[in-house]
C-alpha cells in the first residue's frame, strides 16, 4: 500500500538538502515562459511549495514539468499528460499505466499517419500544379514574340 499523500510544504521540509528551483530557473532550463509554468500549475500538473510569495519547485516538480513537455511534443493533451503522470506517481502496479500509455500512443500514431497521408496527397497535388505552371511558362515563352529593340533617342545637349 502506498503512503498517504503529504502536502508539498511537508515534502520540502522533510529533506531541506534536496535541490529546489525557482520559476525563472525552470523557465530558462526548459526554454519556456514563467507564464507557461503557472498555467501548468493551474491545470494541476505542478504543485510548488511557497516561501512567502515565491514559488519553490522540487525535483518532483521539475520531473513533472519535463514529462509534461515531452508529452506535449508527442502530441498529448495536457489532460492525457496529467492522467499518465498521476498514474506514474500512484506507486501502484505499473501495468495499467503502461497499457493506458500504449492506447494513447496508438491513437496519436493513427492521427499522425493520417496527417502524413494527407500531406503526401497535398505534396503530389502541388507537384502537379508546379509542373503545369512550368509547362505553361515554357509554352508562353516560345509563343511570345521577341522583344523589339527601341531606337535610341539622341542625347540632349545641356
Secondary structure, DSSP 8 states (H G I E B T S, - for coil): -------HHHHHHHTTTS--B-HHHHHHHHT--HHHHHHHHHHTS---EEETTEEEB-HHHHHHHHHHHHHHHTT--HHHHHHHHHHHHT-S-HHHHHHHHHHHHHHHHHHHHHHHHHHHHHHHHHHHHHHHHHHHHHHHHHHS--------------
